[in-house]
C-alpha cells in the first residue's frame, strides 16, 4: 500500500498475537471498507480506523479502550486473544475491547435499557427572579368600622375557610349603624300602617286623595331609608338573618360587636391585630392568601426577548422550571404566562411572569429563584437519559446492545443537558438500544485493568 497502513491494537500487553493482528489487518486492507471509512459513522457495525501513533501517543489504556473504535463489530468477532479463543467470547479479555456480557438473570433486575430517541430541539434560557403572591388569590382583611379589638380568634399561619371568624371588634360605628337601622325600621313600620289605613279610607271615600298621596310618599321615603340602612349593615359583613336579629341584640351585650370574617379560604400570611388594639378602616389586619399557586417575576434582558416574543405571539405555552436554594436541585414546574410590555430604562430588562404550582407549600413569597425556560426551536435532535452516559479519563461513553447478551462501549459526544436528558451529538444512531440505568456496573467491568485485572503477560 502507498499510503499509511493502519494497525489494529486490541491489547496493550501482548493480548493479541502478531499473527492475529496480521490476519485482521490483511482482511481489512482487502475490503472497500478499509479504503474509504476513516471516520466514525453512526452505524452499529462500522467504526473509524486508528493509526498506530493515535493509539500509542495517548498512553495509558488507549490501545484497548479504543479497540472497538478501530474495527467493525463483524471483524472484531474474528480477533482471538492469547487464550486462542475469540476475544469477545473470552471472559478474561473481552473487557479490553469494551465488550461486556450481561447474564439476563443477573442483570435484568439491575440494568435498565432504552433507545436513542429523536426529540424536538429546544434551547434553555435561564433567568433570575423572585417568588411572589398570586395577587388574584390574595386579599387584605380591613375592618368596615373602627373600634377596640375584643377577641382574636385566628392567628398567623393558620388555614381558614370562607366565613370563619377571625376577630371581634367593639365598634361604635357598627353600633350607630344598627341604632339608625332600628329607628328607620320603626319609621317604616309606622309608614306601612299609616298607608294601609289611608288606603282603606280613600277607597271608602272617607279620606281625601291628598291624605292618601301623602301617606304613599311617606311610605316610599321610609322604604328608601330602610334599604340604605340595610345596605350599610351589609357593608359591615352582616347577613340577612343577622340583620333580622338586631332587635334581640340590644340586651345581650353584642350590639356593637363587629365580627371580622374570612372573605375567602387560604392561609393567614400576615397578622396586624392584638387584644385591646384600637383599629380603624384604613388598616389591614390580616392577609389571606391561597399559596397553592404563586407567581415568579423574572428580569428578561434584550438578548432573550426576541425568542420569548416569537413564542408569545404564537400563543405557545412555555414550560418553565423554578429552582430555589432551599430545596437543592429539585425543581417546581411552571408556565410563562406574561411577558411585559415596558422595558425598565435603568436595568434594560422586561418583566416576565411565571405561574408555578405549589401544592406542598414549599415555595415562600420573597424567595429568590432561578428559572429555566425551554424554548422550542426548528428541527430535532437525538437525546438519551443522563443516567445512560458515564465517563472516564475525560471521555463520555454509553453501552450499546450488540447481540444476544453482549453490550459494547461506544464513545459519544454530548451537548446540552435538558431536564433528565442530554443531547447526543455523535456516537450512536437513532433507535439504538442502550443501557439507561445501571451503566456504572458495566463501566466497572470494562475498566477492570485499571484495578489490576486482565490477562497476564
Secondary structure, DSSP 8 states (H G I E B T S, - for coil): --S--------SSS-S-HHHHHHHHHHHHTSHHHHH--S--S-TT------HHHHHHH-TTHHHHTHHHHS-HHHHTT-B-TTSSBGGG-TTTGGGGTEEE--HHHHTTT-EEEE-EEEEEEEEEEEEEEEEE-GGGEEEEE-SS-EEEEEE---TT-EE-TT-EEEEEE-HHHHHHHHHHHHHHHHHHHHHHHHHHHHHHHHTT-S-HHHHHHHHHHHHHHHHHHHHHHHHHHHTT--HHHHHTGGGGTTTT-TTEEEEE-SSSEEEEEE---TT-EE-TT-EEEEEE-TTEEEEEEEEEHHHHHHHHHHHHTT--EEEEEE-GGGTT--EEEEEEEEEEEE-TTT-EEEEEEEEE-TT----TT-EEEEEEEEEEEEEEEEEEGGG-EEETTEEEEEEEEETTEEEEEE-EEEEEETTEEEEEESS-TT-EEEEE-HHHHHHHHTGGGGT-S---
